Amino acid sequence: MKAADTESTRGVLQVIEAIGLPAVLEQCAEELAELTQASLKMARKLRGENPTPVTHAQAAAHLHEELGDVRLCLKVLDVAMGGYNTTAVEAEKLRRWLERITQEQKNPE
């Protein structure tokens, strides 16, 4: 394991010990809500249908920051919950998502 990985793991464990699982869950929910808002703002910029005073660069930077916050929270939550292996769930969700896209492409409304 690299020194940076070890330091990161120590930091994650320190966060869990300091604030506990309920606060980790709350932090994750808060950061996910902020990512939701940043995603919606970026969608508005990309579509151009609903004007916003935020520039594309500002929206992209905010989205990037919130994505980083969520990824960090997910790392902490994963360790706090014992390192769930979600590979099978993720693969099934991706399969279903692609299936819906394929179906829509074959039969658009």
Secondary structure, DSSP 8 states (H G I E B T S, - for coil): --HHHHHHHHHHHHHHHHHHHHHHHHHHHHHHHHHHHHHHHHHHHHH-SS--SS-HHHHHHHHHHHHHHHHHHHHHHHHHTT----HHHHHHHHHHHHHHHHHHHHS--
